[in-house]
Amino acid sequence: MTSPASLSAAERPCPAQLFQLAGPIAGKRIVVAMSGGVDSSVVAALAAQSGAEVIGVTLQLYDYGAATGRKGACCAGDDIRDARAVADRLGIAHYVFDHETRFREEVVEAFADDYLAGKTPIPCIRCNMGPKFTDLLAMARELGADCLATGHYVRRVAGPNGAELHRALDPARDQSYFLYGTSESQLDFLRFPLGGLPKIETRAIADSFGLAVAAKPDSQDICFVPDGDYARVVSAVRPEGVLPGEIVHAQSGEVLGEHRGVIHFTVGQRRGLEIGGQPEPLYVTAIDAPSRRVLVGPRAMLAVASARIVETNRIGPMPGMPLTAKVRSLAKPVPVRLEGALGHGAAVTLQFDQPEYGVAPGQAAVIYAGERVVGGGWIDSTVSAF
């Protein structure tokens, strides 16, 4: 296995090919979304090596002072400093834009509202759909760029009907689940140079360029909740919505205990119920937010036969081949059938070939045809297979 210090300039991927720009790359302008991490820094380095003019752009998404020195974050604090240092090292322009207000309204507040509604939100997808891709693409076009490049581990593949979004070659790094909402026009303009690389090679490239972030740890959890305490964030944003309620057995209707607020629970959860003395392990099977009740039952009650997904997006034409779906970011794709037309915000029903477990409203369902991302939507409701 290649060590980070052993990758020579001759062994690096060809930058011009990675950015998929037609014609000579000299004279082209590439805008790179720089979060301050090793991935986007390597993209900036490869872009600078290509011969194109490169501009780094960082969105400040939350309070700079509060994030300074905090690990596992991005787009604030020390990460902005790191992005600027990389840009200085590479000799490229670097701009920071304050998007804290929009990020709070579209991502953080939506995150809190989803939890209060008994859902399990994924703010990273909303961030990609909103502040990151929509706003960054607009900025890149205003700067006269030929493309916007990011450090996401996905692949942009030329298909018979235009650019396609494919899973990364390294399944351990694949981020396609978080990008299903990308539009076809956005995909035309976006580039993902790292989609064909394993992470160890990305770090080797960073080291070969002398970037101080080569050994920087990956960001963990949600950027604005690096300590994993979601309830603290929700209670700070929506203090009026954190109210206690009952824990109820979903089959018998028996009240088994009390909880400190539905924001502490998600479908499929087992730990933290604090209701001992039961004959079998119990899991959260549903959350009745209006009545502030957490419903629990045996694992068999988590089996789902179908799910309704809403606000759907489709990338490219529907394929004439079997489809699979991921209903959680770390889940394996499973065979599904679609009822309804995917895309244009329409609601669609996913029928699972086999009962699927842990399907939670608020999560995304992402549809694949082989390695290609067909699209997806938000899980709105489920039908039990129990």
C-alpha positions in Angstrom: 0.0 0.0 0.0 1.3 3.4 -0.9 2.5 5.5 2.0 1.5 9.2 2.1 5.1 10.4 1.5 5.9 8.1 -1.5 3.6 9.4 -4.2 5.6 11.4 -6.7 4.4 14.0 -9.1 4.5 11.5 -11.9 2.2 9.2 -10.0 -0.5 11.7 -9.4 -3.7 11.5 -11.5 -3.7 13.7 -14.7 -5.4 16.9 -13.5 -6.8 17.8 -16.9 -8.6 14.5 -17.3 -10.0 14.7 -13.7 -11.8 18.0 -14.4 -13.4 16.7 -17.7 -13.2 20.1 -19.5 -13.4 20.1 -23.3 -10.4 21.6 -25.1 -7.2 22.8 -23.7 -7.4 23.4 -20.0 -5.0 26.4 -20.1 -7.2 29.5 -20.1 -10.0 27.7 -18.2 -11.2 28.9 -14.8 -12.1 26.4 -12.1 -13.8 27.4 -8.9 -13.2 24.9 -6.0 -15.4 24.6 -3.0 -12.9 24.6 -0.1 -14.2 23.4 3.3 -10.7 23.3 4.9 -10.5 19.6 4.9 -8.0 17.3 3.1 -10.4 16.3 0.3 -11.3 19.8 -1.0 -7.7 20.9 -0.5 -6.5 18.1 -2.8 -9.0 19.1 -5.4 -7.7 22.7 -5.3 -4.1 21.4 -5.6 -5.0 19.2 -8.6 -6.8 22.1 -10.2 -3.9 24.5 -9.7 -1.5 21.8 -11.2 -3.7 21.5 -14.3 -2.8 24.9 -15.7 -6.3 26.4 -15.2 -6.9 29.6 -13.3 -8.2 28.5 -9.9 -10.3 30.3 -7.3 -11.1 28.8 -3.9 -14.4 29.6 -2.3 -15.4 28.9 1.3 -18.9 29.4 2.8 -18.9 30.4 6.4 -22.0 28.6 7.6 -22.0 29.2 11.4 -20.4 31.3 14.1 -16.6 31.5 13.5 -15.7 32.2 17.1 -17.8 29.3 18.6 -16.2 26.9 16.1 -12.6 27.9 16.6 -10.5 25.0 17.8 -13.4 22.6 17.5 -12.6 19.3 15.8 -14.9 17.5 13.4 -16.5 20.6 12.0 -16.3 22.3 8.6 -17.0 25.7 7.0 -16.2 27.6 10.2 -13.5 28.3 12.7 -10.1 26.7 12.2 -11.3 25.1 8.9 -11.6 28.5 7.3 -8.1 29.3 8.4 -6.9 25.9 7.0 -8.6 26.6 3.6 -6.9 30.0 3.4 -3.5 28.5 4.3 -3.9 25.9 1.5 -4.9 28.6 -1.0 -1.8 30.6 0.0 0.4 27.5 -0.4 -1.0 26.9 -3.9 -0.9 30.5 -4.9 -4.6 30.7 -5.7 -7.2 33.3 -4.9 -9.5 32.5 -2.0 -12.8 34.1 -0.9 -15.0 33.5 2.2 -18.7 34.3 1.9 -20.9 34.6 5.0 -23.9 32.3 4.6 -24.6 31.9 8.3 -28.2 33.3 8.2 -29.3 31.2 5.3 -27.7 28.1 6.7 -29.5 28.6 10.0 -32.9 29.1 8.3 -32.7 26.4 5.7 -30.6 23.7 7.5 -30.4 24.2 11.3 -34.0 25.3 11.9 -35.3 22.7 9.5 -33.3 20.1 11.4 -34.9 21.1 14.7 -38.4 21.2 13.2 -38.0 17.7 11.7 -37.0 16.3 15.1 -40.0 18.0 16.8 -42.2 16.4 14.2 -40.9 13.0 15.1 -38.7 12.6 12.0 -35.0 11.7 11.7 -33.5 14.5 9.5 -30.4 14.5 7.4 -29.1 18.1 7.3 -26.2 17.3 5.0 -28.5 16.7 2.1 -30.4 19.9 2.7 -27.1 21.8 2.9 -26.0 20.3 -0.5 -29.4 21.1 -2.0 -29.3 24.7 -0.7 -26.3 26.7 0.5 -23.6 24.5 -1.0 -24.7 23.6 -4.5 -27.3 26.3 -5.3 -25.3 29.2 -3.9 -21.9 28.0 -4.8 -22.9 27.3 -8.4 -24.3 30.8 -8.7 -21.1 32.3 -7.3 -19.0 30.1 -9.6 -20.9 31.2 -12.7 -20.7 34.9 -11.6 -17.0 34.4 -11.4 -16.9 33.2 -15.0 -15.9 29.6 -14.1 -16.0 26.8 -16.5 -16.9 24.4 -13.6 -17.3 24.1 -9.9 -15.2 21.3 -8.3 -15.8 19.7 -4.9 -14.2 17.1 -2.8 -17.2 14.7 -2.7 -16.5 11.0 -3.3 -18.8 10.4 -6.3 -18.2 10.1 -10.0 -19.5 12.2 -12.9 -19.7 9.9 -15.9 -20.5 10.9 -19.5 -23.6 8.9 -20.5 -25.7 8.7 -23.8 -28.1 11.3 -22.4 -25.6 13.6 -20.7 -23.7 13.6 -17.4 -24.6 10.9 -15.0 -24.0 10.6 -11.2 -22.3 7.4 -10.1 -21.1 5.9 -6.9 -17.5 6.4 -5.9 -15.1 3.5 -6.8 -14.2 3.2 -3.1 -17.5 2.0 -1.5 -16.1 3.0 2.0 -16.0 6.6 0.9 -19.0 6.8 -1.4 -21.1 10.0 -0.8 -23.7 9.5 -3.5 -26.5 9.1 -0.9 -26.1 12.8 0.1 -26.2 14.1 -3.5 -29.3 12.5 -4.9 -31.0 16.0 -5.1 -28.5 17.2 -7.7 -30.2 18.6 -10.7 -29.1 17.7 -14.3 -28.1 21.3 -14.9 -26.0 21.4 -11.8 -24.4 18.1 -12.7 -23.4 19.6 -16.1 -21.4 22.2 -14.2 -20.0 20.2 -11.3 -16.8 18.1 -11.2 -15.8 15.5 -8.6 -12.1 14.7 -9.2 -11.8 12.3 -6.2 -14.5 9.9 -7.1 -12.1 7.4 -8.5 -9.6 7.5 -5.7 -9.3 5.7 -2.3 -8.9 8.1 0.7 -5.3 6.9 1.3 -4.3 8.1 -2.1 -6.0 11.4 -1.5 -3.9 11.9 1.6 -0.8 10.8 -0.4 -1.5 13.5 -2.9 -2.0 16.1 -0.2 1.4 15.1 1.3 3.1 15.2 -2.0 1.9 18.8 -2.5 3.2 19.7 1.0 -0.3 20.6 2.3 -0.5 20.9 6.1 -3.9 19.3 6.1 -2.6 15.9 4.7 -3.1 14.2 8.0 -6.1 16.2 9.2 -8.9 14.0 10.6 -12.1 13.7 8.7 -15.1 15.6 9.9 -17.4 13.6 12.1 -21.1 13.6 12.6 -23.1 16.7 11.6 -20.9 19.8 11.3 -22.9 21.9 13.6 -23.4 19.0 16.1 -19.8 17.6 16.4 -20.4 16.3 19.9 -23.4 14.2 18.8 -25.8 16.0 21.2 -28.7 16.7 18.8 -31.1 17.3 21.6 -29.1 20.3 22.8 -29.1 21.9 19.4 -32.9 21.3 19.0 -33.7 22.7 22.4 -31.6 25.8 21.8 -33.3 26.5 18.4 -36.9 25.4 19.5 -37.0 25.5 23.3 -40.8 25.7 23.3 -41.0 22.3 21.6 -39.1 20.1 24.1 -41.8 18.7 26.2 -42.1 15.3 28.1 -44.5 12.5 27.2 -45.3 8.9 27.5 -43.5 5.8 26.3 -46.3 3.4 25.1 -46.1 -0.3 24.0 -47.3 -0.2 20.3 -49.2 -3.5 20.6 -50.8 -3.5 24.0 -51.1 0.3 24.5 -49.6 0.0 28.0 -47.8 3.1 29.3 -44.3 1.8 30.1 -42.7 5.0 31.2 -42.1 8.7 30.5 -39.6 10.5 28.3 -38.0 14.0 28.3 -39.0 14.9 24.8 -39.5 13.2 21.4 -36.3 14.8 20.2 -34.3 12.2 22.1 -35.7 9.3 19.9 -35.6 8.0 16.4 -37.2 4.9 14.8 -35.2 1.8 15.4 -33.6 3.1 18.6 -33.1 0.7 21.4 -30.8 2.4 23.9 -32.0 5.2 26.2 -35.6 4.0 26.7 -35.0 3.4 30.4 -37.9 0.9 30.7 -36.4 -2.2 32.2 -38.2 -5.4 33.3 -39.6 -6.2 29.8 -39.7 -9.8 28.6 -37.9 -8.9 25.3 -35.9 -6.1 23.9 -38.0 -3.1 22.8 -37.3 -0.7 20.0 -38.8 2.7 19.0 -41.3 1.7 16.3 -42.9 5.1 15.7 -43.1 8.6 17.1 -46.4 10.3 17.6 -45.2 13.9 17.8 -48.6 15.6 18.2 -49.4 13.6 21.3 -45.8 13.5 22.4 -45.9 9.6 22.6 -43.0 7.3 21.8 -44.2 3.9 20.6 -42.1 0.9 21.3 -42.3 -2.8 20.4 -40.3 -5.9 19.4 -37.8 -5.7 16.5 -40.3 -7.5 14.2 -42.4 -4.4 14.3 -39.7 -2.5 12.5 -40.1 -4.5 9.3 -41.4 -2.2 6.5 -43.1 -3.4 3.3 -43.2 -0.1 1.5 -42.4 3.6 1.9 -43.8 6.8 0.5 -41.2 9.3 -0.6 -41.9 12.9 -1.4 -40.2 15.9 -3.1 -38.5 13.4 -5.4 -35.7 14.2 -7.9 -34.6 12.3 -10.9 -31.3 12.5 -12.6 -31.5 11.4 -16.3 -34.0 9.0 -17.8 -35.4 6.0 -16.0 -33.4 2.9 -16.8 -34.7 -0.4 -18.2 -33.0 -2.4 -15.5 -33.8 -3.5 -11.9 -33.5 -0.7 -9.2 -32.1 -0.7 -5.7 -32.6 1.8 -2.9 -30.6 3.0 0.2 -32.9 4.1 3.0 -30.0 5.1 5.3 -26.6 6.5 4.5 -24.8 3.4 5.8 -27.3 0.9 4.6 -26.7 -1.5 1.7 -28.9 -0.9 -1.4 -31.8 -3.3 -1.5 -34.1 -4.3 -4.5 -37.2 -2.1 -4.9 -40.0 -1.4 -7.3 -41.4 2.1 -7.9 -45.0 3.0 -8.1 -45.4 6.4 -9.6 -43.2 8.7 -11.7 -39.9 9.7 -10.0 -38.9 13.4 -10.3 -40.3 16.9 -10.5 -41.2 16.8 -6.8 -43.8 14.0 -7.2 -44.6 11.5 -4.5 -43.6 7.9 -5.2 -44.1 4.6 -3.4 -41.1 2.2 -2.9 -42.1 -1.4 -2.7 -39.3 -3.5 -1.1 -38.7 -7.0 -2.4 -38.0 -8.1 1.2 -39.0 -6.4 4.4 -36.6 -3.6 5.3 -35.7 -2.6 8.8 -35.1 0.8 10.3 -36.9 2.9 7.7 -37.4 6.2 9.4 -39.5 9.2 8.2 -37.2 12.2 7.6 -34.4 10.1 6.1 -33.8 10.0 2.4 -34.4 7.0 0.0 -31.9 7.1 -2.8 -32.6 5.1 -6.0 -29.8 3.3 -8.0 -29.5 1.5 -11.3 -26.3 -0.4 -10.8 -23.7 2.2 -9.9 -25.8 5.1 -11.3 -27.8 7.4 -9.1 -31.3 7.6 -10.6 -32.7 10.0 -8.0 -34.6 9.8 -4.7 -36.7 11.7 -2.2 -37.6 12.2 1.5 -39.2 9.3 3.4 -42.6 10.6 4.4 -44.4 7.5 5.8 -44.1 3.7 5.8 -46.3 0.6 5.6 -45.5 -2.1 8.1 -44.7 -5.7 7.0 -45.4 -6.9 10.6 
